[in-house]
């Protein structure tokens, strides 16, 4: 979002527009175009990772794979999260032969073959995102139907958190329709319609950018209560670490039972005030 604001709306400022036009050969013109696809791939890989993470955490919370994810260092998570879309975007990011038509209009001139290739590639990536996420949530739904009576309280919380990702995933079907339509219009050489549809993509991108934070705020009850208390200057209590798992009627705690961070001790809640 910051990159888009810096490269597109900022061009309305005369001094910045002149600077961009004079230095467009230094990847400024290319970045204006390539950031559209790079940001899309970041969102797609994020949806896939979150969908798979929710599935494994809920269905097999104590497996080696799930515990590895839960105990992974922050820098490793960040590295995987950003490296994957960057690798996918190499084909896009290597293109730099773009230019603005003039300093007044600042219309980006792009080769037709580049546009067609990137449109097809985007459609493929979005399609894979929808397919993988659909399989993950379909399998999760089947699992929940079979084990609904044996879900622990902490696991029910994980299920509730999964809906945050599910809403964002459903919104990606609209993105799939967008790129499918764009690919069709591009193949049919309907230039005017392609130009018009591309004009509404920033609105779609902005919608996706702000959808996830609102989903987290509305669907995460604990966070919502904490935000309300913070606004009222009442402070809030920190959440206790819990183990996500299926509790059997005959299961008893053992020495090997630990929480996902490796500590079986319940921490005393902290009192935090933002006023």
C-alpha positions in Angstrom: 0.0 0.0 0.0 2.8 2.4 0.9 4.6 1.6 -2.4 1.4 2.2 -4.4 0.7 5.5 -2.6 4.3 6.6 -3.3 4.3 5.7 -6.9 0.8 6.5 -8.1 -1.2 9.1 -6.1 2.0 11.0 -5.3 2.4 11.8 -9.0 -0.4 14.3 -8.6 2.1 16.6 -6.8 3.8 18.6 -9.5 7.3 18.4 -8.0 7.1 14.6 -7.5 5.6 14.1 -11.0 8.5 16.0 -12.6 11.0 14.1 -10.6 9.5 10.8 -11.6 9.4 11.8 -15.2 13.0 12.9 -15.3 14.2 9.8 -13.6 11.8 7.2 -15.0 14.7 5.1 -16.4 15.9 4.4 -12.9 13.1 1.7 -12.5 10.6 4.3 -11.4 8.3 3.7 -14.4 8.8 0.0 -14.1 8.1 0.0 -10.4 4.8 1.8 -11.0 3.7 -1.2 -13.1 5.4 -4.1 -11.4 4.3 -3.3 -7.9 0.7 -4.2 -9.0 1.6 -7.8 -9.6 4.1 -8.1 -6.7 1.6 -6.9 -4.2 -0.9 -9.4 -5.7 1.5 -12.3 -5.2 2.3 -11.2 -1.7 -1.5 -11.5 -0.9 -1.9 -14.8 -2.7 1.0 -16.5 -0.9 -0.2 -15.0 2.4 -3.7 -16.5 2.0 -2.2 -19.9 1.1 0.1 -19.9 4.1 -2.6 -18.8 6.5 -5.1 -21.3 5.2 -2.6 -24.2 5.5 -1.5 -23.0 8.9 -5.0 -22.9 10.2 -5.7 -26.4 8.8 -2.7 -28.0 10.4 -2.9 -26.2 13.7 -6.6 -27.3 14.1 -6.4 -30.9 12.7 -3.0 -31.9 14.1 -1.9 -29.3 16.6 0.7 -31.5 18.3 2.3 -32.8 15.2 6.0 -32.0 14.5 5.0 -29.8 11.5 2.5 -27.7 13.5 4.9 -27.3 16.5 7.7 -26.3 14.1 5.5 -23.6 12.7 4.3 -22.4 16.1 7.9 -22.3 17.5 9.6 -20.8 14.5 11.6 -17.6 15.0 10.0 -14.4 13.8 12.8 -13.8 11.3 12.2 -17.2 9.7 8.5 -16.5 9.3 9.2 -13.1 7.8 11.8 -14.6 5.4 9.5 -17.3 4.1 6.5 -14.9 3.9 8.4 -12.4 1.7 10.9 -14.7 -0.1 8.1 -16.8 -1.7 6.2 -14.0 -3.5 9.5 -12.4 -4.4 10.7 -15.6 -6.2 7.3 -15.8 -7.9 7.7 -12.2 -9.0 11.1 -12.5 -10.6 9.5 -12.9 -14.0 7.6 -9.6 -13.5 10.3 -7.7 -11.6 12.9 -8.2 -14.4 10.9 -6.1 -16.8 12.1 -2.5 -16.9 11.4 -1.3 -20.4 8.5 1.1 -19.5 8.1 4.8 -19.9 5.7 7.6 -19.3 4.2 9.3 -22.4 4.6 12.8 -21.1 5.0 14.8 -17.9 1.3 16.0 -18.0 -0.6 12.7 -18.4 2.1 10.3 -17.0 0.4 7.4 -18.8 2.6 4.3 -18.6 3.5 2.8 -21.9 3.7 -1.0 -21.7 4.5 -3.6 -24.3 1.4 -5.7 -25.2 3.3 -9.0 -24.8 4.3 -8.1 -21.3 0.8 -7.2 -20.3 -0.6 -10.5 -21.8 2.1 -12.6 -20.0 1.6 -10.9 -16.7 -2.2 -11.2 -16.9 -2.0 -14.9 -17.6 0.5 -15.5 -14.9 -1.7 -13.6 -12.4 -4.7 -15.6 -13.3 -2.7 -18.8 -12.7 -1.4 -17.7 -9.3 -4.9 -16.5 -8.2 -6.4 -19.8 -9.4 -3.9 -21.9 -7.5 -4.6 -19.7 -4.4 -8.3 -20.4 -4.7 -7.8 -24.1 -5.3 -5.4 -24.7 -2.4 -7.4 -22.6 0.0 -10.6 -24.3 -1.0 -9.1 -27.8 -0.4 -7.7 -26.7 3.0 -11.1 -25.2 4.2 -13.0 -28.1 2.7 -10.9 -30.6 4.6 -11.1 -28.5 7.7 -14.9 -28.5 7.4 -15.0 -32.3 7.2 -12.7 -32.6 10.2 -14.9 -30.3 12.3 -18.0 -32.2 11.4 -16.4 -35.5 12.5 -14.8 -34.1 15.7 -17.1 -31.3 16.8 -18.0 -33.0 20.0 -14.4 -33.5 21.0 -13.0 -30.0 20.4 -11.2 -28.4 23.3 -11.9 -24.8 24.3 -8.6 -23.6 22.9 -9.2 -25.5 19.6 -12.6 -23.8 19.3 -10.8 -20.5 19.6 -8.5 -21.6 16.7 -11.6 -22.4 14.6 -13.0 -19.0 15.3 -9.7 -17.4 14.2 -9.8 -19.4 11.0 -12.9 -17.4 9.9 -10.7 -14.3 9.7 -8.7 -15.9 6.9 -11.8 -17.5 5.4 -13.5 -14.1 4.8 -10.3 -12.8 3.0 -10.1 -16.0 1.0 -13.7 -15.6 -0.2 -12.9 -12.0 -1.3 -10.2 -13.5 -3.5 -12.8 -15.2 -5.6 -13.7 -11.6 -6.8 -10.0 -11.1 -7.7 -10.2 -14.4 -9.6 -13.2 -13.1 -11.6 -11.4 -9.8 -12.2 -8.3 -11.4 -13.7 -10.3 -14.0 -15.6 -12.3 -11.2 -17.2 -9.1 -9.2 -17.8 -7.4 -12.2 -19.5 -10.4 -12.7 -21.8 -10.6 -9.0 -22.8 -6.8 -9.0 -23.4 -7.0 -12.1 -25.6 -9.9 -10.5 -27.6 -7.9 -7.3 -28.1 -10.6 -5.2 -26.5 -8.2 -2.4 -25.6 -10.7 0.1 -24.3 -12.3 -2.4 -21.9 -8.9 -3.6 -20.7 -7.9 0.0 -20.0 -11.2 0.6 -18.1 -11.0 -2.6 -16.0 -7.3 -1.9 -15.1 -8.4 1.4 -13.8 -10.6 -0.2 -11.1 -7.8 -2.5 -9.8 -6.5 0.0 -7.3 -9.9 0.0 -5.7 -9.9 -3.8 -5.5 -6.4 -3.7 -4.1 -7.3 -1.2 -1.4 -10.4 -3.2 -0.5 -8.2 -6.3 0.1 -5.7 -4.2 2.1 -8.2 -3.0 4.6 -10.5 -6.1 4.7 -8.1 -8.3 6.7 -7.5 -5.8 9.6 -11.2 -5.3 9.9 -11.8 -9.0 9.9 -9.2 -9.5 12.6 -10.8 -6.7 14.7 -14.4 -7.8 14.3 -14.0 -11.6 14.4 -11.3 -11.8 17.1 -13.4 -11.3 20.2 -10.4 -11.0 22.6 -8.7 -8.3 20.4 -12.0 -6.5 20.0 -12.6 -6.3 23.7 -9.0 -5.2 24.2 -9.4 -2.4 21.7 -12.7 -1.3 23.3 -11.1 -1.2 26.8 -8.1 0.7 25.4 -10.3 3.3 23.9 -12.1 3.6 27.2 -8.7 3.8 29.0 -9.5 0.7 31.0 -6.5 -1.4 29.9 -6.7 -5.0 29.1 -5.5 -8.4 30.3 -3.0 -10.3 28.2 -4.2 -13.6 26.8 -3.0 -16.8 28.4 -1.0 -19.3 26.3 -3.1 -22.3 25.5 -2.6 -25.6 23.7 -4.7 -26.2 20.7 -5.8 -29.9 20.6 -8.6 -32.4 20.8 -9.4 -33.4 24.3 -10.4 -37.0 24.7 -12.8 -37.9 27.5 -10.3 -40.4 28.9 -7.1 -38.3 28.3 -5.2 -37.0 31.3 -2.4 -34.5 31.4 1.1 -36.0 31.2 4.6 -34.6 31.7 4.9 -34.3 27.9 2.0 -32.0 27.6 3.2 -28.5 27.1 1.9 -25.5 25.4 3.0 -24.5 21.9 5.8 -22.4 23.2 7.2 -25.2 25.3 6.1 -23.8 28.7 3.5 -25.5 30.9 3.3 -22.6 33.3 0.4 -20.1 33.1 1.7 -16.6 33.1 0.0 -14.0 35.3 -2.1 -11.7 33.2 -0.6 -8.3 32.6 -2.5 -5.0 33.0 -1.8 -2.6 30.1 -3.2 0.9 29.8 -2.8 3.2 26.8 -3.8 6.4 28.4 
